[in-house]
Amino acid sequence: MPAEIAAIERLLRGGKSKVQRNQTWEKICAENGVGRALGREIHFTPLDKQRLREYVVAEHGLDPQFDTRAGGRMTMARLDASEKLTPDSVFGQLLVLATAGAANVRVSGEDVTTPQGSVVSVRPDFLDAEHLQTQNLVIIENGGLMPYWSDFQLPGSCKNSVILYRGHRENVRAVADIVSRQPADKLAWFFDFDPSGQSLALDQGKGSTLVPSSWRELGRHTPFNQPKVHRKQSAALKRLKDRATGELLAIAEHMASQELAVMQEHLVRRNILLAELPLAYGRTLR
């Protein structure tokens, strides 16, 4: 197993938020645009660790946080007298969803929608996956935005969509299973508008990425741009430019020239209209 994967596994499985600075970790951080160097240490936010986990899953098909005791306390209680030995969180197994427009999910045989400002948390085995495949599905990177889903300025093709948080604990595996079954033309990803976010979207290899429809108007001096974040993502930018084509390549080149890094929160807070860019082609915004 590559040293990078082993290092990420130790970080995630150990529940750590910092590591000793070395060549392996400097390579990992440059590749993914994560971490903050403080002296001889590199510190990570929860979102940084989430990105690292998703990177390994996308690039190598492995879950670096996998644990044989996964499944939660109820599952563990069937196997061991000490159900508290499980590392899973109380809510970590649940899928967090919302429904926009006319979309709905089917839970325990009943159609469910979410009023503005609310979400629904569902055990994966109670969600009707076949029904979900008939709906448009938007997966978002930042779970903190889920209560604000009604503020998303979705393109017309996604107005009626189920919005799903991609998870950060045990639910990551359930989301990956849903994605594997979802038709590509009914799947979109909403990640940060920066090299790391769009490279991660491209890693998914399926569906579309949601980007600002007016991305050409965003530049170095846009008030909510974060050029310092962009500069940490040189390796991710190279990876994106090496694989992107058409419109997505044009976006990558614009990001490079303008040092663009715009977080999802700012796109939502400023009511910026999004456009859907198919990842398979990367040619036409819609």
Secondary structure as UniProt FT lines:
FT   HELIX           3..13
FT   TURN            14..15
FT   STRAND          18..20
FT   HELIX           23..32
FT   STRAND          36..38
FT   TURN            39..40
FT   STRAND          41..43
FT   HELIX           46..60
FT   TURN            64..65
FT   TURN            68..69
FT   HELIX           72..77
FT   TURN            78..79
FT   HELIX           83..85
FT   TURN            92..93
FT   STRAND          95..100
FT   TURN            101..102
FT   STRAND          105..107
FT   TURN            108..109
FT   STRAND          110..112
FT   TURN            116..117
FT   STRAND          120..122
FT   HELIX           124..126
FT   HELIX           129..132
FT   TURN            133..134
FT   STRAND          136..140
FT   HELIX           143..151
FT   HELIX           156..158
FT   STRAND          161..165
FT   HELIX           171..181
FT   HELIX           184..186
FT   STRAND          187..190
FT   HELIX           195..204
FT   STRAND          208..212
FT   TURN            213..214
FT   HELIX           215..217
FT   TURN            220..221
FT   TURN            223..224
FT   HELIX           227..231
FT   TURN            232..233
FT   HELIX           234..243
FT   HELIX           246..258
FT   HELIX           264..269
FT   TURN            270..271
FT   STRAND          274..278
FT   TURN            279..281
//
